[in-house]
Amino acid sequence: MKKPKTFLLIIVLLTISYLLPQGFSENYSQSYQLLDKPDGSTYYRLNVTVQQSLYEYYTEKSHSLNSNSEFAKFVTPYALKPIADCLLEI
């Protein structure tokens, strides 16, 4: 009677350990090289990292515009605030 319960417990634990790493999202990273001015010689590197799920969310959105007033749908102030803060430091 003890062997079936142990076997079932092992199967459950293996299943959970197999599914668990997939539950954690990976990150999407992109690097940008910036100049201090258009003809400047000082370079800055801006590294942007977002959760893969957030990247996929915005990738799947429609990026077509029917009028100029629709540019607001691409504004994501909370998601981009850390990037804007880094740019202000430069």
PDB file with one MODEL, atoms N, CA, C and O in Angstrom:
MODEL        1
ATOM      1  N   MET A   1       0.817  -1.193   0.000  1.00  0.00           N
ATOM      2  CA  MET A   1       0.000   0.000   0.000  1.00  0.00           C
ATOM      3  C   MET A   1       0.863   1.259   0.000  1.00  0.00           C
ATOM      4  O   MET A   1       0.460   2.294  -0.531  1.00  0.00           O
ATOM      5  N   LYS A   2       2.042   1.167   0.594  1.00  0.00           N
ATOM      6  CA  LYS A   2       2.915   2.326   0.689  1.00  0.00           C
ATOM      7  C   LYS A   2       3.582   2.647  -0.656  1.00  0.00           C
ATOM      8  O   LYS A   2       3.844   3.813  -0.954  1.00  0.00           O
ATOM      9  N   LYS A   3       3.857   1.619  -1.464  1.00  0.00           N
ATOM     10  CA  LYS A   3       4.519   1.833  -2.743  1.00  0.00           C
ATOM     11  C   LYS A   3       3.676   2.665  -3.710  1.00  0.00           C
ATOM     12  O   LYS A   3       4.227   3.581  -4.322  1.00  0.00           O
ATOM     13  N   PRO A   4       2.389   2.411  -3.887  1.00  0.00           N
ATOM     14  CA  PRO A   4       1.594   3.252  -4.795  1.00  0.00           C
ATOM     15  C   PRO A   4       1.547   4.714  -4.357  1.00  0.00           C
ATOM     16  O   PRO A   4       1.587   5.612  -5.198  1.00  0.00           O
ATOM     17  N   LYS A   5       1.464   4.959  -3.058  1.00  0.00           N
ATOM     18  CA  LYS A   5       1.436   6.347  -2.578  1.00  0.00           C
ATOM     19  C   LYS A   5       2.767   7.036  -2.834  1.00  0.00           C
ATOM     20  O   LYS A   5       2.801   8.206  -3.217  1.00  0.00           O
ATOM     21  N   THR A   6       3.857   6.317  -2.623  1.00  0.00           N
ATOM     22  CA  THR A   6       5.185   6.880  -2.872  1.00  0.00           C
ATOM     23  C   THR A   6       5.368   7.150  -4.360  1.00  0.00           C
ATOM     24  O   THR A   6       5.889   8.196  -4.747  1.00  0.00           O
ATOM     25  N   PHE A   7       4.944   6.217  -5.180  1.00  0.00           N
ATOM     26  CA  PHE A   7       5.046   6.388  -6.624  1.00  0.00           C
ATOM     27  C   PHE A   7       4.215   7.586  -7.089  1.00  0.00           C
ATOM     28  O   PHE A   7       4.674   8.377  -7.914  1.00  0.00           O
ATOM     29  N   LEU A   8       3.012   7.720  -6.569  1.00  0.00           N
ATOM     30  CA  LEU A   8       2.153   8.843  -6.915  1.00  0.00           C
ATOM     31  C   LEU A   8       2.782  10.164  -6.476  1.00  0.00           C
ATOM     32  O   LEU A   8       2.726  11.147  -7.215  1.00  0.00           O
ATOM     33  N   LEU A   9       3.375  10.200  -5.291  1.00  0.00           N
ATOM     34  CA  LEU A   9       4.034  11.404  -4.799  1.00  0.00           C
ATOM     35  C   LEU A   9       5.208  11.792  -5.685  1.00  0.00           C
ATOM     36  O   LEU A   9       5.408  12.970  -5.978  1.00  0.00           O
ATOM     37  N   ILE A  10       5.981  10.803  -6.111  1.00  0.00           N
ATOM     38  CA  ILE A  10       7.117  11.070  -7.000  1.00  0.00           C
ATOM     39  C   ILE A  10       6.636  11.627  -8.338  1.00  0.00           C
ATOM     40  O   ILE A  10       7.225  12.571  -8.864  1.00  0.00           O
ATOM     41  N   ILE A  11       5.589  11.060  -8.881  1.00  0.00           N
ATOM     42  CA  ILE A  11       5.027  11.539 -10.151  1.00  0.00           C
ATOM     43  C   ILE A  11       4.545  12.987 -10.013  1.00  0.00           C
ATOM     44  O   ILE A  11       4.799  13.813 -10.889  1.00  0.00           O
ATOM     45  N   VAL A  12       3.856  13.289  -8.923  1.00  0.00           N
ATOM     46  CA  VAL A  12       3.361  14.650  -8.699  1.00  0.00           C
ATOM     47  C   VAL A  12       4.527  15.626  -8.571  1.00  0.00           C
ATOM     48  O   VAL A  12       4.500  16.702  -9.168  1.00  0.00           O
ATOM     49  N   LEU A  13       5.545  15.265  -7.804  1.00  0.00           N
ATOM     50  CA  LEU A  13       6.704  16.141  -7.625  1.00  0.00           C
ATOM     51  C   LEU A  13       7.465  16.352  -8.934  1.00  0.00           C
ATOM     52  O   LEU A  13       7.906  17.466  -9.217  1.00  0.00           O
ATOM     53  N   LEU A  14       7.619  15.315  -9.720  1.00  0.00           N
ATOM     54  CA  LEU A  14       8.287  15.451 -11.012  1.00  0.00           C
ATOM     55  C   LEU A  14       7.494  16.345 -11.959  1.00  0.00           C
ATOM     56  O   LEU A  14       8.062  17.160 -12.685  1.00  0.00           O
ATOM     57  N   THR A  15       6.181  16.181 -11.939  1.00  0.00           N
ATOM     58  CA  THR A  15       5.324  17.020 -12.781  1.00  0.00           C
ATOM     59  C   THR A  15       5.437  18.488 -12.378  1.00  0.00           C
ATOM     60  O   THR A  15       5.553  19.365 -13.233  1.00  0.00           O
ATOM     61  N   ILE A  16       5.402  18.747 -11.081  1.00  0.00           N
ATOM     62  CA  ILE A  16       5.521  20.129 -10.605  1.00  0.00           C
ATOM     63  C   ILE A  16       6.892  20.705 -10.948  1.00  0.00           C
ATOM     64  O   ILE A  16       6.990  21.856 -11.373  1.00  0.00           O
ATOM     65  N   SER A  17       7.946  19.918 -10.768  1.00  0.00           N
ATOM     66  CA  SER A  17       9.288  20.422 -11.077  1.00  0.00           C
ATOM     67  C   SER A  17       9.463  20.654 -12.574  1.00  0.00           C
ATOM     68  O   SER A  17      10.235  21.526 -12.972  1.00  0.00           O
ATOM     69  N   TYR A  18       8.775  19.907 -13.391  1.00  0.00           N
ATOM     70  CA  TYR A  18       8.831  20.121 -14.839  1.00  0.00           C
ATOM     71  C   TYR A  18       8.102  21.403 -15.232  1.00  0.00           C
ATOM     72  O   TYR A  18       8.585  22.142 -16.090  1.00  0.00           O
ATOM     73  N   LEU A  19       6.971  21.676 -14.634  1.00  0.00           N
ATOM     74  CA  LEU A  19       6.163  22.845 -14.983  1.00  0.00           C
ATOM     75  C   LEU A  19       6.650  24.127 -14.326  1.00  0.00           C
ATOM     76  O   LEU A  19       6.427  25.211 -14.864  1.00  0.00           O
ATOM     77  N   LEU A  20       7.301  24.033 -13.189  1.00  0.00           N
ATOM     78  CA  LEU A  20       7.687  25.209 -12.423  1.00  0.00           C
ATOM     79  C   LEU A  20       8.604  26.168 -13.176  1.00  0.00           C
ATOM     80  O   LEU A  20       8.316  27.365 -13.172  1.00  0.00           O
ATOM     81  N   PRO A  21       9.690  25.730 -13.825  1.00  0.00           N
ATOM     82  CA  PRO A  21      10.543  26.681 -14.523  1.00  0.00           C
ATOM     83  C   PRO A  21       9.832  27.432 -15.638  1.00  0.00           C
ATOM     84  O   PRO A  21      10.198  28.566 -15.946  1.00  0.00           O
ATOM     85  N   GLN A  22       8.835  26.830 -16.240  1.00  0.00           N
ATOM     86  CA  GLN A  22       8.106  27.501 -17.307  1.00  0.00           C
ATOM     87  C   GLN A  22       7.203  28.591 -16.757  1.00  0.00           C
ATOM     88  O   GLN A  22       6.772  29.470 -17.503  1.00  0.00           O
ATOM     89  N   GLY A  23       6.914  28.547 -15.478  1.00  0.00           N
ATOM     90  CA  GLY A  23       6.079  29.571 -14.862  1.00  0.00           C
ATOM     91  C   GLY A  23       6.809  30.883 -14.660  1.00  0.00           C
ATOM     92  O   GLY A  23       6.176  31.934 -14.556  1.00  0.00           O
ATOM     93  N   PHE A  24       8.134  30.837 -14.603  1.00  0.00           N
ATOM     94  CA  PHE A  24       8.913  32.055 -14.446  1.00  0.00           C
ATOM     95  C   PHE A  24       9.229  32.609 -15.820  1.00  0.00           C
ATOM     96  O   PHE A  24       9.764  31.905 -16.675  1.00  0.00           O
ATOM     97  N   SER A  25       8.899  33.862 -16.027  1.00  0.00           N
ATOM     98  CA  SER A  25       9.130  34.439 -17.345  1.00  0.00           C
ATOM     99  C   SER A  25      10.580  34.861 -17.491  1.00  0.00           C
ATOM    100  O   SER A  25      11.225  35.288 -16.534  1.00  0.00           O
ATOM    101  N   GLU A  26      11.064  34.733 -18.688  1.00  0.00           N
ATOM    102  CA  GLU A  26      12.403  35.176 -19.007  1.00  0.00           C
ATOM    103  C   GLU A  26      12.340  36.658 -19.323  1.00  0.00           C
ATOM    104  O   GLU A  26      11.260  37.245 -19.381  1.00  0.00           O
ATOM    105  N   ASN A  27      13.493  37.253 -19.526  1.00  0.00           N
ATOM    106  CA  ASN A  27      13.548  38.672 -19.832  1.00  0.00           C
ATOM    107  C   ASN A  27      13.944  38.885 -21.282  1.00  0.00           C
ATOM    108  O   ASN A  27      14.683  38.090 -21.863  1.00  0.00           O
ATOM    109  N   TYR A  28      13.448  39.958 -21.850  1.00  0.00           N
ATOM    110  CA  TYR A  28      13.823  40.399 -23.183  1.00  0.00           C
ATOM    111  C   TYR A  28      14.716  41.621 -23.003  1.00  0.00           C
ATOM    112  O   TYR A  28      14.337  42.564 -22.309  1.00  0.00           O
ATOM    113  N   SER A  29      15.884  41.615 -23.612  1.00  0.00           N
ATOM    114  CA  SER A  29      16.823  42.724 -23.465  1.00  0.00           C
ATOM    115  C   SER A  29      17.155  43.325 -24.816  1.00  0.00           C
ATOM    116  O   SER A  29      17.242  42.627 -25.827  1.00  0.00           O
ATOM    117  N   GLN A  30      17.338  44.631 -24.809  1.00  0.00           N
ATOM    118  CA  GLN A  30      17.736  45.363 -26.007  1.00  0.00           C
ATOM    119  C   GLN A  30      18.698  46.453 -25.564  1.00  0.00           C
ATOM    120  O   GLN A  30      18.457  47.119 -24.557  1.00  0.00           O
ATOM    121  N   SER A  31      19.777  46.640 -26.295  1.00  0.00           N
ATOM    122  CA  SER A  31      20.755  47.680 -25.979  1.00  0.00           C
ATOM    123  C   SER A  31      20.739  48.747 -27.061  1.00  0.00           C
ATOM    124  O   SER A  31      20.577  48.453 -28.246  1.00  0.00           O
ATOM    125  N   TYR A  32      20.910  49.992 -26.630  1.00  0.00           N
ATOM    126  CA  TYR A  32      20.959  51.126 -27.541  1.00  0.00           C
ATOM    127  C   TYR A  32      22.222  51.925 -27.246  1.00  0.00           C
ATOM    128  O   TYR A  32      22.610  52.086 -26.089  1.00  0.00           O
ATOM    129  N   GLN A  33      22.848  52.416 -28.287  1.00  0.00           N
ATOM    130  CA  GLN A  33      24.015  53.265 -28.118  1.00  0.00           C
ATOM    131  C   GLN A  33      23.592  54.693 -28.427  1.00  0.00           C
ATOM    132  O   GLN A  33      23.060  54.974 -29.501  1.00  0.00           O
ATOM    133  N   LEU A  34      23.832  55.596 -27.475  1.00  0.00           N
ATOM    134  CA  LEU A  34      23.399  56.979 -27.596  1.00  0.00           C
ATOM    135  C   LEU A  34      24.606  57.910 -27.637  1.00  0.00           C
ATOM    136  O   LEU A  34      25.632  57.627 -27.019  1.00  0.00           O
ATOM    137  N   LEU A  35      24.484  59.010 -28.357  1.00  0.00           N
ATOM    138  CA  LEU A  35      25.510  60.050 -28.398  1.00  0.00           C
ATOM    139  C   LEU A  35      25.092  61.196 -27.495  1.00  0.00           C
ATOM    140  O   LEU A  35      23.900  61.413 -27.277  1.00  0.00           O
ATOM    141  N   ASP A  36      26.072  61.936 -26.965  1.00  0.00           N
ATOM    142  CA  ASP A  36      25.734  63.086 -26.135  1.00  0.00           C
ATOM    143  C   ASP A  36      25.157  64.223 -26.966  1.00  0.00           C
ATOM    144  O   ASP A  36      24.391  65.032 -26.444  1.00  0.00           O
ATOM    145  N   LYS A  37      25.501  64.303 -28.233  1.00  0.00           N
ATOM    146  CA  LYS A  37      24.927  65.246 -29.201  1.00  0.00           C
ATOM    147  C   LYS A  37      25.131  64.654 -30.588  1.00  0.00           C
ATOM    148  O   LYS A  37      25.917  63.719 -30.735  1.00  0.00           O
ATOM    149  N   PRO A  38      24.451  65.165 -31.610  1.00  0.00           N
ATOM    150  CA  PRO A  38      24.513  64.518 -32.929  1.00  0.00           C
ATOM    151  C   PRO A  38      25.930  64.259 -33.452  1.00  0.00           C
ATOM    152  O   PRO A  38      26.176  63.208 -34.043  1.00  0.00           O
ATOM    153  N   ASP A  39      26.844  65.174 -33.253  1.00  0.00           N
ATOM    154  CA  ASP A  39      28.216  64.962 -33.734  1.00  0.00           C
ATOM    155  C   ASP A  39      29.186  64.718 -32.572  1.00  0.00           C
ATOM    156  O   ASP A  39      30.396  64.899 -32.713  1.00  0.00           O
ATOM    157  N   GLY A  40      28.645  64.309 -31.437  1.00  0.00           N
ATOM    158  CA  GLY A  40      29.445  64.139 -30.228  1.00  0.00           C
ATOM    159  C   GLY A  40      30.300  62.889 -30.239  1.00  0.00           C
ATOM    160  O   GLY A  40      30.108  61.977 -31.043  1.00  0.00           O
ATOM    161  N   SER A  41      31.255  62.879 -29.314  1.00  0.00           N
ATOM    162  CA  SER A  41      32.158  61.736 -29.218  1.00  0.00           C
ATOM    163  C   SER A  41      31.916  60.912 -27.952  1.00  0.00           C
ATOM    164  O   SER A  41      32.538  59.866 -27.765  1.00  0.00           O
ATOM    165  N   THR A  42      31.018  61.376 -27.085  1.00  0.00           N
ATOM    166  CA  THR A  42      30.708  60.638 -25.867  1.00  0.00           C
ATOM    167  C   THR A  42      29.526  59.714 -26.132  1.00  0.00           C
ATOM    168  O   THR A  42      28.465  60.150 -26.580  1.00  0.00           O
ATOM    169  N   TYR A  43      29.724  58.449 -25.850  1.00  0.00           N
ATOM    170  CA  TYR A  43      28.690  57.451 -26.082  1.00  0.00           C
ATOM    171  C   TYR A  43      28.116  56.967 -24.759  1.00  0.00           C
ATOM    172  O   TYR A  43      28.820  56.876 -23.754  1.00  0.00           O
ATOM    173  N   TYR A  44      26.850  56.663 -24.780  1.00  0.00           N
ATOM    174  CA  TYR A  44      26.175  56.064 -23.639  1.00  0.00           C
ATOM    175  C   TYR A  44      25.495  54.796 -24.122  1.00  0.00           C
ATOM    176  O   TYR A  44      25.015  54.735 -25.255  1.00  0.00           O
ATOM    177  N   ARG A  45      25.452  53.799 -23.281  1.00  0.00           N
ATOM    178  CA  ARG A  45      24.747  52.576 -23.619  1.00  0.00           C
ATOM    179  C   ARG A  45      23.522  52.473 -22.718  1.00  0.00           C
ATOM    180  O   ARG A  45      23.625  52.521 -21.492  1.00  0.00           O
ATOM    181  N   LEU A  46      22.383  52.334 -23.342  1.00  0.00           N
ATOM    182  CA  LEU A  46      21.127  52.170 -22.622  1.00  0.00           C
ATOM    183  C   LEU A  46      20.678  50.727 -22.799  1.00  0.00           C
ATOM    184  O   LEU A  46      20.387  50.292 -23.914  1.00  0.00           O
ATOM    185  N   ASN A  47      20.622  49.998 -21.710  1.00  0.00           N
ATOM    186  CA  ASN A  47      20.161  48.609 -21.723  1.00  0.00           C
ATOM    187  C   ASN A  47      18.740  48.566 -21.189  1.00  0.00           C
ATOM    188  O   ASN A  47      18.483  48.983 -20.059  1.00  0.00           O
ATOM    189  N   VAL A  48      17.832  48.070 -21.986  1.00  0.00           N
ATOM    190  CA  VAL A  48      16.427  47.972 -21.598  1.00  0.00           C
ATOM    191  C   VAL A  48      16.080  46.490 -21.462  1.00  0.00           C
ATOM    192  O   VAL A  48      16.277  45.702 -22.387  1.00  0.00           O
ATOM    193  N   THR A  49      15.565  46.136 -20.302  1.00  0.00           N
ATOM    194  CA  THR A  49      15.166  44.756 -20.040  1.00  0.00           C
ATOM    195  C   THR A  49      13.732  44.753 -19.537  1.00  0.00           C
ATOM    196  O   THR A  49      13.394  45.461 -18.589  1.00  0.00           O
ATOM    197  N   VAL A  50      12.899  43.956 -20.174  1.00  0.00           N
ATOM    198  CA  VAL A  50      11.505  43.816 -19.750  1.00  0.00           C
ATOM    199  C   VAL A  50      11.191  42.332 -19.656  1.00  0.00           C
ATOM    200  O   VAL A  50      11.870  41.497 -20.252  1.00  0.00           O
ATOM    201  N   GLN A  51      10.156  42.023 -18.900  1.00  0.00           N
ATOM    202  CA  GLN A  51       9.727  40.634 -18.809  1.00  0.00           C
ATOM    203  C   GLN A  51       9.252  40.164 -20.173  1.00  0.00           C
ATOM    204  O   GLN A  51       8.628  40.917 -20.919  1.00  0.00           O
ATOM    205  N   GLN A  52       9.548  38.934 -20.486  1.00  0.00           N
ATOM    206  CA  GLN A  52       9.156  38.368 -21.772  1.00  0.00           C
ATOM    207  C   GLN A  52       7.649  38.472 -21.987  1.00  0.00           C
ATOM    208  O   GLN A  52       7.198  38.726 -23.104  1.00  0.00           O
ATOM    209  N   SER A  53       6.876  38.278 -20.936  1.00  0.00           N
ATOM    210  CA  SER A  53       5.417  38.338 -21.075  1.00  0.00           C
ATOM    211  C   SER A  53       4.962  39.749 -21.457  1.00  0.00           C
ATOM    212  O   SER A  53       4.039  39.900 -22.257  1.00  0.00           O
ATOM    213  N   LEU A  54       5.600  40.786 -20.893  1.00  0.00           N
ATOM    214  CA  LEU A  54       5.253  42.160 -21.245  1.00  0.00           C
ATOM    215  C   LEU A  54       5.646  42.454 -22.688  1.00  0.00           C
ATOM    216  O   LEU A  54       4.897  43.097 -23.423  1.00  0.00           O
ATOM    217  N   TYR A  55       6.812  41.986 -23.085  1.00  0.00           N
ATOM    218  CA  TYR A  55       7.266  42.163 -24.468  1.00  0.00           C
ATOM    219  C   TYR A  55       6.293  41.502 -25.444  1.00  0.00           C
ATOM    220  O   TYR A  55       5.916  42.094 -26.455  1.00  0.00           O
ATOM    221  N   GLU A  56       5.893  40.277 -25.133  1.00  0.00           N
ATOM    222  CA  GLU A  56       4.957  39.564 -26.005  1.00  0.00           C
ATOM    223  C   GLU A  56       3.592  40.250 -26.036  1.00  0.00           C
ATOM    224  O   GLU A  56       2.934  40.274 -27.077  1.00  0.00           O
ATOM    225  N   TYR A  57       3.165  40.806 -24.903  1.00  0.00           N
ATOM    226  CA  TYR A  57       1.882  41.503 -24.843  1.00  0.00           C
ATOM    227  C   TYR A  57       1.862  42.658 -25.842  1.00  0.00           C
ATOM    228  O   TYR A  57       0.910  42.804 -26.608  1.00  0.00           O
ATOM    229  N   TYR A  58       2.916  43.478 -25.831  1.00  0.00           N
ATOM    230  CA  TYR A  58       2.944  44.629 -26.728  1.00  0.00           C
ATOM    231  C   TYR A  58       3.268  44.225 -28.162  1.00  0.00           C
ATOM    232  O   TYR A  58       2.853  44.910 -29.097  1.00  0.00           O
ATOM    233  N   THR A  59       3.987  43.149 -28.353  1.00  0.00           N
ATOM    234  CA  THR A  59       4.282  42.678 -29.701  1.00  0.00           C
ATOM    235  C   THR A  59       3.015  42.211 -30.405  1.00  0.00           C
ATOM    236  O   THR A  59       2.857  42.398 -31.611  1.00  0.00           O
ATOM    237  N   GLU A  60       2.117  41.604 -29.639  1.00  0.00           N
ATOM    238  CA  GLU A  60       0.887  41.078 -30.222  1.00  0.00           C
ATOM    239  C   GLU A  60      -0.157  42.159 -30.502  1.00  0.00           C
ATOM    240  O   GLU A  60      -1.144  41.895 -31.189  1.00  0.00           O
ATOM    241  N   LYS A  61       0.044  43.361 -29.983  1.00  0.00           N
ATOM    242  CA  LYS A  61      -0.901  44.452 -30.220  1.00  0.00           C
ATOM    243  C   LYS A  61      -0.785  44.946 -31.658  1.00  0.00           C
ATOM    244  O   LYS A  61       0.265  44.822 -32.288  1.00  0.00           O
ATOM    245  N   SER A  62      -1.862  45.497 -32.157  1.00  0.00           N
ATOM    246  CA  SER A  62      -1.868  46.098 -33.489  1.00  0.00           C
ATOM    247  C   SER A  62      -1.034  47.375 -33.473  1.00  0.00           C
ATOM    248  O   SER A  62      -1.142  48.185 -32.552  1.00  0.00           O
ATOM    249  N   HIS A  63      -0.208  47.548 -34.491  1.00  0.00           N
ATOM    250  CA  HIS A  63       0.630  48.737 -34.589  1.00  0.00           C
ATOM    251  C   HIS A  63       0.246  49.602 -35.785  1.00  0.00           C
ATOM    252  O   HIS A  63       1.027  50.441 -36.236  1.00  0.00           O
ATOM    253  N   SER A  64      -0.949  49.391 -36.284  1.00  0.00           N
ATOM    254  CA  SER A  64      -1.409  50.212 -37.407  1.00  0.00           C
ATOM    255  C   SER A  64      -2.141  51.443 -36.887  1.00  0.00           C
ATOM    256  O   SER A  64      -2.819  51.401 -35.860  1.00  0.00           O
ATOM    257  N   LEU A  65      -1.989  52.522 -37.614  1.00  0.00           N
ATOM    258  CA  LEU A  65      -2.642  53.781 -37.258  1.00  0.00           C
ATOM    259  C   LEU A  65      -3.631  54.156 -38.347  1.00  0.00           C
ATOM    260  O   LEU A  65      -3.301  54.123 -39.532  1.00  0.00           O
ATOM    261  N   ASN A  66      -4.832  54.508 -37.949  1.00  0.00           N
ATOM    262  CA  ASN A  66      -5.829  54.984 -38.904  1.00  0.00           C
ATOM    263  C   ASN A  66      -5.871  56.503 -38.958  1.00  0.00           C
ATOM    264  O   ASN A  66      -6.352  57.083 -39.931  1.00  0.00           O
ATOM    265  N   SER A  67      -5.362  57.149 -37.903  1.00  0.00           N
ATOM    266  CA  SER A  67      -5.289  58.612 -37.869  1.00  0.00           C
ATOM    267  C   SER A  67      -4.182  59.019 -36.908  1.00  0.00           C
ATOM    268  O   SER A  67      -3.716  58.202 -36.114  1.00  0.00           O
ATOM    269  N   ASN A  68      -3.760  60.273 -36.975  1.00  0.00           N
ATOM    270  CA  ASN A  68      -2.699  60.779 -36.099  1.00  0.00           C
ATOM    271  C   ASN A  68      -3.122  60.784 -34.633  1.00  0.00           C
ATOM    272  O   ASN A  68      -2.269  60.738 -33.747  1.00  0.00           O
ATOM    273  N   SER A  69      -4.406  60.839 -34.368  1.00  0.00           N
ATOM    274  CA  SER A  69      -4.870  60.867 -32.987  1.00  0.00           C
ATOM    275  C   SER A  69      -4.677  59.517 -32.282  1.00  0.00           C
ATOM    276  O   SER A  69      -4.831  59.435 -31.063  1.00  0.00           O
ATOM    277  N   GLU A  70      -4.347  58.471 -33.025  1.00  0.00           N
ATOM    278  CA  GLU A  70      -4.168  57.152 -32.442  1.00  0.00           C
ATOM    279  C   GLU A  70      -2.758  56.909 -31.906  1.00  0.00           C
ATOM    280  O   GLU A  70      -2.475  55.819 -31.410  1.00  0.00           O
ATOM    281  N   PHE A  71      -1.872  57.895 -31.994  1.00  0.00           N
ATOM    282  CA  PHE A  71      -0.524  57.722 -31.453  1.00  0.00           C
ATOM    283  C   PHE A  71      -0.554  57.454 -29.949  1.00  0.00           C
ATOM    284  O   PHE A  71       0.356  56.820 -29.415  1.00  0.00           O
ATOM    285  N   ALA A  72      -1.584  57.927 -29.272  1.00  0.00           N
ATOM    286  CA  ALA A  72      -1.680  57.762 -27.817  1.00  0.00           C
ATOM    287  C   ALA A  72      -1.745  56.291 -27.411  1.00  0.00           C
ATOM    288  O   ALA A  72      -1.372  55.950 -26.289  1.00  0.00           O
ATOM    289  N   LYS A  73      -2.208  55.420 -28.296  1.00  0.00           N
ATOM    290  CA  LYS A  73      -2.296  54.010 -27.915  1.00  0.00           C
ATOM    291  C   LYS A  73      -0.918  53.362 -27.792  1.00  0.00           C
ATOM    292  O   LYS A  73      -0.809  52.249 -27.277  1.00  0.00           O
ATOM    293  N   PHE A  74       0.139  54.040 -28.255  1.00  0.00           N
ATOM    294  CA  PHE A  74       1.498  53.527 -28.122  1.00  0.00           C
ATOM    295  C   PHE A  74       2.209  54.102 -26.904  1.00  0.00           C
ATOM    296  O   PHE A  74       3.345  53.721 -26.623  1.00  0.00           O
ATOM    297  N   VAL A  75       1.570  55.003 -26.182  1.00  0.00           N
ATOM    298  CA  VAL A  75       2.181  55.615 -25.011  1.00  0.00           C
ATOM    299  C   VAL A  75       1.961  54.703 -23.809  1.00  0.00           C
ATOM    300  O   VAL A  75       0.832  54.351 -23.467  1.00  0.00           O
ATOM    301  N   THR A  76       3.054  54.337 -23.191  1.00  0.00           N
ATOM    302  CA  THR A  76       2.997  53.483 -22.002  1.00  0.00           C
ATOM    303  C   THR A  76       3.823  54.157 -20.911  1.00  0.00           C
ATOM    304  O   THR A  76       4.952  53.742 -20.648  1.00  0.00           O
ATOM    305  N   PRO A  77       3.276  55.193 -20.271  1.00  0.00           N
ATOM    306  CA  PRO A  77       4.083  56.013 -19.358  1.00  0.00           C
ATOM    307  C   PRO A  77       4.679  55.253 -18.187  1.00  0.00           C
ATOM    308  O   PRO A  77       5.819  55.521 -17.807  1.00  0.00           O
ATOM    309  N   TYR A  78       3.954  54.327 -17.609  1.00  0.00           N
ATOM    310  CA  TYR A  78       4.483  53.624 -16.438  1.00  0.00           C
ATOM    311  C   TYR A  78       5.585  52.644 -16.825  1.00  0.00           C
ATOM    312  O   TYR A  78       6.568  52.489 -16.101  1.00  0.00           O
ATOM    313  N   ALA A  79       5.423  52.000 -17.939  1.00  0.00           N
ATOM    314  CA  ALA A  79       6.441  51.046 -18.384  1.00  0.00           C
ATOM    315  C   ALA A  79       7.721  51.747 -18.830  1.00  0.00           C
ATOM    316  O   ALA A  79       8.814  51.200 -18.685  1.00  0.00           O
ATOM    317  N   LEU A  80       7.587  52.947 -19.368  1.00  0.00           N
ATOM    318  CA  LEU A  80       8.750  53.658 -19.900  1.00  0.00           C
ATOM    319  C   LEU A  80       9.360  54.657 -18.931  1.00  0.00           C
ATOM    320  O   LEU A  80      10.396  55.244 -19.246  1.00  0.00           O
ATOM    321  N   LYS A  81       8.767  54.872 -17.777  1.00  0.00           N
ATOM    322  CA  LYS A  81       9.283  55.846 -16.829  1.00  0.00           C
ATOM    323  C   LYS A  81      10.724  55.570 -16.422  1.00  0.00           C
ATOM    324  O   LYS A  81      11.517  56.510 -16.388  1.00  0.00           O
ATOM    325  N   PRO A  82      11.112  54.327 -16.108  1.00  0.00           N
ATOM    326  CA  PRO A  82      12.514  54.081 -15.755  1.00  0.00           C
ATOM    327  C   PRO A  82      13.480  54.431 -16.886  1.00  0.00           C
ATOM    328  O   PRO A  82      14.588  54.906 -16.636  1.00  0.00           O
ATOM    329  N   ILE A  83      13.064  54.199 -18.118  1.00  0.00           N
ATOM    330  CA  ILE A  83      13.915  54.550 -19.255  1.00  0.00           C
ATOM    331  C   ILE A  83      14.035  56.059 -19.372  1.00  0.00           C
ATOM    332  O   ILE A  83      15.128  56.580 -19.590  1.00  0.00           O
ATOM    333  N   ALA A  84      12.918  56.767 -19.230  1.00  0.00           N
ATOM    334  CA  ALA A  84      12.949  58.233 -19.283  1.00  0.00           C
ATOM    335  C   ALA A  84      13.819  58.802 -18.164  1.00  0.00           C
ATOM    336  O   ALA A  84      14.543  59.773 -18.383  1.00  0.00           O
ATOM    337  N   ASP A  85      13.762  58.222 -16.986  1.00  0.00           N
ATOM    338  CA  ASP A  85      14.593  58.691 -15.871  1.00  0.00           C
ATOM    339  C   ASP A  85      16.072  58.519 -16.186  1.00  0.00           C
ATOM    340  O   ASP A  85      16.876  59.398 -15.877  1.00  0.00           O
ATOM    341  N   CYS A  86      16.442  57.395 -16.798  1.00  0.00           N
ATOM    342  CA  CYS A  86      17.842  57.169 -17.175  1.00  0.00           C
ATOM    343  C   CYS A  86      18.290  58.176 -18.229  1.00  0.00           C
ATOM    344  O   CYS A  86      19.414  58.677 -18.179  1.00  0.00           O
ATOM    345  N   LEU A  87      17.413  58.469 -19.178  1.00  0.00           N
ATOM    346  CA  LEU A  87      17.758  59.436 -20.223  1.00  0.00           C
ATOM    347  C   LEU A  87      17.928  60.842 -19.641  1.00  0.00           C
ATOM    348  O   LEU A  87      18.771  61.609 -20.105  1.00  0.00           O
ATOM    349  N   LEU A  88      17.131  61.178 -18.630  1.00  0.00           N
ATOM    350  CA  LEU A  88      17.256  62.485 -17.994  1.00  0.00           C
ATOM    351  C   LEU A  88      18.598  62.634 -17.268  1.00  0.00           C
ATOM    352  O   LEU A  88      19.125  63.742 -17.163  1.00  0.00           O
ATOM    353  N   GLU A  89      19.147  61.531 -16.771  1.00  0.00           N
ATOM    354  CA  GLU A  89      20.433  61.571 -16.105  1.00  0.00           C
ATOM    355  C   GLU A  89      21.549  61.930 -17.072  1.00  0.00           C
ATOM    356  O   GLU A  89      22.531  62.564 -16.686  1.00  0.00           O
ATOM    357  N   ILE A  90      21.401  61.528 -18.323  1.00  0.00           N
ATOM    358  CA  ILE A  90      22.418  61.825 -19.347  1.00  0.00           C
ATOM    359  C   ILE A  90      22.356  63.303 -19.687  1.00  0.00           C
ATOM    360  O   ILE A  90      23.122  63.776 -20.526  1.00  0.00           O
TER     361      ILE A  90
ENDMDL
END
